[in-house]
Each structure stands twice: as C-alpha cells, then as structure tokens.
C-alpha cells in the first residue's frame, strides 16, 4: 500500500530517453508474478525464473500492434526446471507455466541459482503471431539461463536492436517485488548517448530492490532521471488466462471423429486441464456425443 492509500498496481511504462535516441520499458510485475506463484505452486527459484520470463514477455507484448496478436516466449535450457513458457498480448495480459515448478536448486551464495534450474545449453525462442501467413520466429542460444542476459541477446541478435535488459524477482514466502527494465538504442543514436547508457548499466541491475522500495514512478526517477525521460504511455499488466469452456470444446472438436469416439467408448467422458491457470474442465459422455455430432457436421 502506498503512503497515499492507493494500492500499487502492476504496470508498464513506455519511455523516450535522451531526446529520442533511446527508448525504455519499465515494468512493475509483483502482483502478476505472485499470482503465477500461487496458481502453479512454484518454488522460490521457479518463481524467479518464470517471473523474469513473464516480465520480459509483457514488454514484448506491449510492442505488438493488433489487439488479437500475441507473442510466445519459450525457454528450454536443458535444466531440471524444464520448459518455461510465457504468452503475452498488447492489452497487458500475460500467462505462463514452468514444466517442473517444484525445482529449487541450492542457492549460489545469497542468490537463487536460476541458471542452474533453467540450464545453459538450450534456446530462447520468441514466436510472434501477428495473423500473417506465417508467424515470426526468432531464436538464440542461451547465454546464461539467468534470463535477463538471454533476452538481451535475443533483442540484439534476432531484432538487431542493441538492448540492455534487467529482470528481477525478490521472493520470500511470497513475491515481495518483481520488475524489469529494457533499454534500447534507436537508429542514429550518438556515441555520447550510447556511452551514457553504458555507464548507467550498473544502476539497473538490482531492479527488484528498486521496485520494492520505490515502485514504478519512484523507479523512473531513481534509475532514469539523468537520461531525460519522457513517459510516452502507461498500461496495466496482469496475469490473465483467456481459456474458456467454449475454446476447449472447439479444441476437442478439432481432434476429429476418431479420437472423440475413443474418448466416449473407452473413457466415457473427458477431463481437460489448462496449463496456464490449472482449471480442470470435465465433459460427460453425453457432452462428448454432442461434440462428436458437431465434428461430423451435425448440429
């Protein structure tokens, strides 16, 4: 709770720096990451790993133009945590999961060892569905498995946009703070502007502590005030799964007559779980028969 009595909501700022020579995306994602922790029963290290991924995905989501466009971020580093997946849209909604949410390797000093949980021998894949004939797919090898460095490499290599990325999650029994900062140089930026960003990099590394102390507006002042920030837009972000019974029904129909008939004859019903919100939907034999008739083209 803020001193003025207003509850601090998660949000994302789009910011111009140095007279348009750079841009920044500043994110507070504490509530979003805490909701993910609760839904998926994440360990502390899994909370940090998925939380960083969700935060980065929220930035990529806000870069999309169309309301129905989405971006999917997949991290598979070969570590015990398994696949990390996050999906974001430009309305600020983000969802995701970790394949093995219970994984919690020993700390590395005082820090959670996210790299050991994620693994360092794999890929970060970003898939943008912009309703074109083929989705855009960008892929880079993981740098460290710590996720912030890996997204920096993605932006620099796949999108040819030199970027500084800081992602952080401060987690105890619950998520105490989470957030991120992405700074990108714009084409034609001067050497002086580039040097200013480079010399500031050390200030940005403990983003979760800054968010915990100052929240979004305070972090803007603490981290970026010397870079002539101009806030271009703000939006709320939240963990939100858009699954529904109707969407599951369409997915079942798309399986085809053969698989639906097998469910009816062998299982006498079906249970379908959503990986993103852990909602379980049950379908009786009669309901599957109705879906089978639709699959056959009936009513």
C-alpha positions as CSV (number, residue, x, y, z in Angstrom):
1,X,0.0,0.0,0.0
2,X,1.4,3.4,-0.9
3,X,1.5,6.2,1.6
4,X,-1.3,8.0,-0.2
5,X,-3.6,5.0,0.4
6,X,-3.6,3.9,-3.3
7,X,-2.9,0.3,-3.9
8,X,0.2,-0.1,-6.2
9,X,-1.0,-1.9,-9.3
10,X,1.3,-3.6,-11.7
11,X,2.1,-1.5,-14.8
12,X,4.4,-0.8,-17.7
13,X,5.8,2.5,-18.9
14,X,7.0,3.2,-22.4
15,X,9.6,5.9,-22.1
16,X,11.7,8.0,-24.5
17,X,15.3,8.8,-23.4
18,X,17.9,11.3,-24.4
19,X,15.6,13.2,-26.8
20,X,14.5,10.0,-28.6
21,X,18.0,8.5,-29.0
22,X,16.9,5.5,-26.8
23,X,13.7,4.1,-25.5
24,X,12.9,2.2,-22.3
25,X,10.2,-0.1,-21.0
26,X,9.9,-0.1,-17.2
27,X,7.8,-2.7,-15.6
28,X,6.4,-3.5,-12.1
29,X,5.1,-7.0,-12.1
30,X,4.9,-8.0,-8.4
31,X,1.2,-9.0,-8.4
32,X,1.4,-10.8,-11.7
33,X,4.3,-12.9,-10.6
34,X,2.7,-13.6,-7.2
35,X,-0.4,-14.8,-8.9
36,X,1.7,-17.2,-11.1
37,X,3.4,-18.4,-8.0
38,X,0.1,-19.2,-6.3
39,X,-1.5,-20.8,-9.4
40,X,1.5,-23.1,-10.2
41,X,2.7,-23.7,-6.6
42,X,6.2,-22.5,-7.7
43,X,9.3,-23.0,-5.6
44,X,11.3,-19.8,-4.9
45,X,13.7,-20.5,-7.8
46,X,10.9,-21.4,-10.2
47,X,9.1,-18.2,-9.1
48,X,12.2,-16.2,-10.0
49,X,12.7,-18.0,-13.4
50,X,9.1,-17.8,-14.5
51,X,8.6,-14.3,-13.1
52,X,11.5,-13.0,-15.1
53,X,10.1,-14.6,-18.2
54,X,6.6,-13.3,-17.7
55,X,8.0,-9.8,-17.1
56,X,10.1,-9.9,-20.4
57,X,7.1,-11.3,-22.2
58,X,5.0,-8.3,-21.0
59,X,7.4,-5.9,-22.7
60,X,7.3,-7.9,-26.0
61,X,3.5,-8.0,-25.7
62,X,3.2,-4.2,-25.4
63,X,5.3,-3.9,-28.6
64,X,2.6,-5.6,-30.6
65,X,0.2,-3.5,-32.7
66,X,-3.0,-5.6,-33.1
67,X,-5.4,-6.5,-30.3
68,X,-5.5,-10.2,-31.2
69,X,-1.8,-10.5,-31.8
70,X,0.3,-12.5,-29.3
71,X,3.9,-13.3,-28.5
72,X,5.1,-16.6,-27.0
73,X,8.4,-16.9,-25.3
74,X,9.9,-20.4,-24.8
75,X,13.0,-21.1,-22.8
76,X,14.3,-24.7,-22.7
77,X,17.8,-24.8,-21.3
78,X,18.0,-28.5,-20.6
79,X,17.9,-27.9,-16.8
80,X,15.7,-29.6,-14.2
81,X,13.1,-26.8,-14.4
82,X,12.3,-27.9,-18.0
83,X,10.3,-25.7,-20.3
84,X,9.4,-22.2,-19.3
85,X,6.7,-20.7,-21.4
86,X,5.0,-17.2,-21.4
87,X,2.4,-15.8,-23.7
88,X,1.6,-12.0,-23.8
89,X,-0.8,-9.7,-25.7
90,X,-0.7,-6.0,-26.2
91,X,-3.5,-5.4,-23.7
92,X,-1.1,-6.2,-20.8
93,X,-2.4,-9.8,-20.2
94,X,0.3,-12.4,-19.6
95,X,0.2,-16.1,-18.8
96,X,2.7,-18.9,-18.5
97,X,4.0,-22.0,-16.8
98,X,7.1,-24.0,-15.8
99,X,7.2,-27.7,-16.6
100,X,8.6,-28.6,-13.2
101,X,7.6,-25.9,-10.7
102,X,8.9,-27.7,-7.7
103,X,12.6,-27.5,-8.7
104,X,14.6,-25.4,-6.3
105,X,18.4,-26.0,-6.5
106,X,20.8,-24.8,-3.8
107,X,21.5,-21.1,-3.7
108,X,24.6,-19.7,-5.3
109,X,25.9,-17.6,-2.4
110,X,22.9,-15.4,-1.3
111,X,21.3,-15.6,-4.7
112,X,18.8,-18.1,-6.2
113,X,20.5,-20.1,-8.8
114,X,18.1,-19.6,-11.7
115,X,20.8,-20.5,-14.3
116,X,21.2,-24.0,-12.7
117,X,17.4,-24.5,-12.7
118,X,16.9,-23.4,-16.3
119,X,20.1,-24.8,-17.7
120,X,22.5,-23.2,-20.0
121,X,22.5,-25.5,-23.0
122,X,19.4,-24.6,-24.9
123,X,17.4,-22.0,-26.7
124,X,15.2,-18.9,-26.2
125,X,12.5,-18.9,-28.9
126,X,10.2,-15.9,-29.4
127,X,7.1,-16.6,-31.6
128,X,5.0,-13.6,-32.7
129,X,1.6,-14.4,-34.1
130,X,0.6,-11.3,-36.0
131,X,-2.1,-13.0,-38.1
132,X,0.1,-13.1,-41.1
133,X,0.6,-16.2,-43.2
134,X,3.5,-17.4,-41.1
135,X,4.4,-16.3,-37.6
136,X,7.7,-14.5,-36.9
137,X,10.1,-16.9,-35.1
138,X,13.3,-15.6,-33.5
139,X,15.7,-17.9,-31.8
140,X,19.0,-17.5,-29.9
141,X,21.2,-19.8,-27.8
142,X,21.0,-19.2,-24.1
143,X,23.8,-17.1,-22.7
144,X,23.5,-18.0,-19.0
145,X,20.0,-19.2,-18.3
146,X,19.6,-16.2,-16.0
147,X,17.0,-14.9,-18.5
148,X,17.8,-11.2,-18.5
149,X,21.0,-11.7,-20.4
150,X,19.3,-14.2,-22.7
151,X,16.6,-11.7,-23.7
152,X,19.3,-9.0,-24.2
153,X,20.9,-11.4,-26.7
154,X,17.6,-12.0,-28.4
155,X,16.9,-8.3,-28.9
156,X,20.4,-7.7,-30.1
157,X,20.7,-10.7,-32.4
158,X,17.2,-11.5,-33.7
159,X,15.8,-8.0,-33.8
160,X,19.0,-6.1,-34.4
161,X,18.3,-3.8,-31.6
162,X,21.1,-3.3,-29.1
163,X,19.4,-3.7,-25.7
164,X,20.1,-3.7,-22.0
165,X,17.8,-5.9,-20.1
166,X,17.4,-6.2,-16.3
167,X,14.8,-8.6,-14.8
168,X,14.4,-9.3,-11.1
169,X,12.1,-11.2,-8.7
170,X,12.5,-10.8,-4.9
171,X,10.8,-13.8,-3.3
172,X,10.4,-15.0,0.2
173,X,7.3,-16.8,1.3
174,X,5.5,-14.7,-1.3
175,X,6.7,-12.4,-4.1
176,X,7.9,-9.2,-2.4
177,X,8.8,-7.4,-5.6
178,X,9.2,-8.1,-9.3
179,X,10.0,-5.9,-12.3
180,X,12.1,-5.3,-15.3
181,X,13.8,-2.6,-17.4
182,X,14.6,-2.8,-21.1
183,X,16.6,0.0,-22.7
184,X,17.1,0.0,-26.4
185,X,19.2,2.3,-28.6
186,X,17.4,3.8,-31.5
187,X,18.9,4.0,-35.1
188,X,21.3,7.0,-35.4
189,X,22.0,7.4,-31.7
190,X,25.1,9.4,-31.0
191,X,28.2,7.9,-29.4
192,X,27.6,10.2,-26.4
193,X,24.1,8.7,-25.9
194,X,25.4,5.2,-26.2
195,X,28.1,5.9,-23.7
196,X,25.6,7.4,-21.3
197,X,23.6,4.3,-21.3
198,X,26.6,2.0,-21.0
199,X,27.9,4.0,-18.0
200,X,24.5,3.8,-16.3
201,X,24.2,0.0,-16.7
202,X,25.4,-0.8,-13.1
203,X,22.5,1.2,-11.7
204,X,19.9,-1.0,-13.3
205,X,21.0,-4.5,-12.1
206,X,19.0,-4.8,-8.9
207,X,15.7,-3.9,-10.4
208,X,13.6,-5.9,-7.9
209,X,15.0,-4.0,-4.9
210,X,14.3,-0.7,-6.6
211,X,10.8,-1.7,-7.4
212,X,10.3,-2.9,-3.8
213,X,11.4,0.5,-2.4
214,X,10.2,2.9,-5.0
215,X,7.5,1.2,-7.1
216,X,7.1,2.3,-10.7
217,X,7.2,6.1,-10.5
218,X,9.9,6.1,-8.0
219,X,12.0,3.7,-10.0
220,X,11.6,6.0,-13.0
221,X,13.1,8.8,-11.1
222,X,15.8,6.7,-9.4
223,X,17.0,4.9,-12.5
224,X,16.4,7.2,-15.4
225,X,16.1,10.8,-14.3
226,X,19.6,11.6,-15.6
227,X,18.7,10.3,-19.1
228,X,16.0,12.9,-19.8
229,X,13.0,10.5,-19.6
230,X,9.7,11.3,-21.2
231,X,6.9,8.9,-20.4
232,X,5.0,8.2,-23.7
233,X,2.4,5.8,-22.4
234,X,1.4,3.6,-19.4
235,X,-0.6,0.5,-19.2
236,X,-1.7,-2.0,-16.6
237,X,-0.3,-5.6,-16.8
238,X,-1.8,-8.7,-15.2
239,X,-1.6,-12.4,-15.1
240,X,-4.7,-13.5,-17.1
241,X,-5.6,-16.8,-18.7
242,X,-8.1,-16.5,-21.6
243,X,-9.1,-20.1,-21.6
244,X,-12.9,-21.0,-21.6
245,X,-15.1,-24.0,-21.9
246,X,-16.0,-22.9,-25.4
247,X,-12.4,-22.9,-26.5
248,X,-11.8,-26.3,-25.0
249,X,-14.9,-27.6,-26.9
250,X,-13.5,-26.3,-30.2
251,X,-10.2,-28.0,-29.4
252,X,-12.0,-31.3,-28.7
253,X,-14.0,-31.0,-32.0
254,X,-10.7,-30.3,-33.9
255,X,-9.4,-33.7,-32.7
256,X,-11.8,-35.3,-35.1
257,X,-14.3,-38.1,-35.0
258,X,-11.9,-41.0,-34.3
259,X,-10.4,-39.6,-31.2
260,X,-13.7,-38.3,-29.8
261,X,-15.3,-41.8,-30.4
262,X,-12.4,-43.4,-28.5
263,X,-12.9,-41.0,-25.5
264,X,-16.6,-41.9,-25.5
265,X,-16.2,-45.6,-25.8
266,X,-13.1,-46.1,-23.6
267,X,-13.2,-43.2,-21.1
268,X,-16.9,-42.4,-21.1
269,X,-16.0,-38.7,-20.7
270,X,-13.0,-36.5,-20.6
271,X,-11.1,-34.1,-18.3
272,X,-9.1,-31.3,-19.8
273,X,-6.6,-29.2,-17.8
274,X,-5.3,-25.8,-18.7
275,X,-1.6,-25.5,-18.3
276,X,-1.8,-21.7,-17.7
277,X,-4.5,-21.5,-14.9
278,X,-4.8,-25.1,-13.8
279,X,-8.5,-25.1,-14.4
280,X,-9.9,-28.6,-15.0
281,X,-13.0,-28.9,-17.2
282,X,-15.0,-32.2,-17.2
283,X,-17.1,-33.4,-20.1
284,X,-19.6,-36.2,-19.7
285,X,-20.2,-38.9,-22.3
286,X,-23.4,-37.1,-23.4
287,X,-21.5,-33.9,-23.9
288,X,-18.8,-35.6,-25.9
289,X,-21.6,-37.2,-28.1
290,X,-22.9,-33.7,-28.8
291,X,-19.3,-32.6,-29.8
292,X,-19.0,-35.7,-32.0
293,X,-22.1,-34.7,-33.9
294,X,-20.6,-31.3,-34.5
295,X,-17.4,-32.9,-35.7
296,X,-19.4,-34.9,-38.2
297,X,-21.1,-31.7,-39.4
298,X,-24.3,-32.1,-37.5
299,X,-26.0,-29.8,-35.0
